[in-house]
Amino acid sequence: MTVNEFYESFLCDAAPFGQDAFFTKLGNRDVSIDPTWSSNNSKLLKAVIKISGVPFVSQSRHEKLITIVEKSDTKLIVKMDNRTL
């Protein structure tokens, strides 16, 4: 798989297997993602995720900031900052 094929499959605005699809497949609720990349090459995903093993808590809000640090024909560097609220 080339860098561009990976980008088109998993990161572009209409990616068929993007982070929003992945979070939905995991059974998370209220999944939303910015529709386009911002001027600083980032997107924010928000969801309500399931939590197990924590007494009295079964779900929590989650945010994932996806930033493309570098993209070329041979290299793609993606930074993902996760925050559970």
C-alpha positions in Angstrom: 0.0 0.0 0.0 1.4 3.4 -0.9 1.3 6.5 1.3 -1.4 8.0 -0.9 -3.5 4.8 -0.8 -3.3 4.8 2.9 -4.2 8.5 3.2 -7.2 8.0 0.8 -8.4 4.9 2.8 -8.0 6.1 6.4 -7.4 9.9 6.6 -8.9 11.9 3.8 -12.2 13.8 4.3 -14.3 11.0 2.7 -12.2 8.0 3.9 -14.2 4.8 3.8 -12.3 3.4 6.8 -11.6 6.7 8.7 -11.4 7.2 12.4 -15.1 7.9 12.6 -15.9 4.6 11.0 -13.5 2.8 13.3 -14.9 4.4 16.5 -18.5 3.5 15.3 -17.5 -0.1 14.6 -16.1 -0.4 18.2 -19.7 0.4 19.4 -19.0 3.9 20.6 -21.8 6.5 20.5 -22.2 10.1 19.3 -19.2 9.9 17.0 -18.5 13.1 15.1 -15.5 14.3 13.2 -14.6 17.7 11.6 -15.7 17.4 8.0 -12.5 18.9 6.6 -8.9 19.5 7.6 -8.3 22.8 9.3 -5.6 25.2 8.2 -3.1 23.6 10.6 -3.8 20.1 9.1 -5.8 18.8 12.0 -9.2 17.3 12.6 -11.0 16.7 15.9 -13.0 13.6 16.6 -15.5 13.4 19.5 -17.2 10.4 20.8 -18.8 8.7 23.9 -16.7 5.6 24.5 -17.4 2.5 26.5 -15.3 1.9 29.6 -14.9 -1.4 31.5 -13.2 -2.2 34.8 -14.0 1.1 36.5 -16.6 1.0 39.3 -19.7 3.1 38.7 -18.5 4.3 35.2 -19.6 2.6 32.0 -18.9 5.4 29.5 -16.9 8.7 29.1 -16.5 11.5 26.6 -13.4 11.2 24.4 -11.6 13.6 22.0 -8.9 12.7 19.5 -7.0 15.4 17.7 -5.5 14.1 14.5 -2.7 16.2 13.0 -0.8 15.5 9.8 2.7 16.6 10.6 4.3 15.7 7.3 2.9 14.2 4.0 4.8 13.3 0.9 4.8 10.5 -1.7 7.0 8.4 0.5 6.3 9.5 4.0 3.3 10.2 6.2 3.7 11.4 9.8 0.4 11.6 11.8 0.2 12.8 15.4 -2.8 11.7 17.5 -3.6 13.3 20.8 -6.2 11.5 22.9 -8.1 12.9 25.8 -10.8 11.2 27.8 -12.9 13.7 29.7 
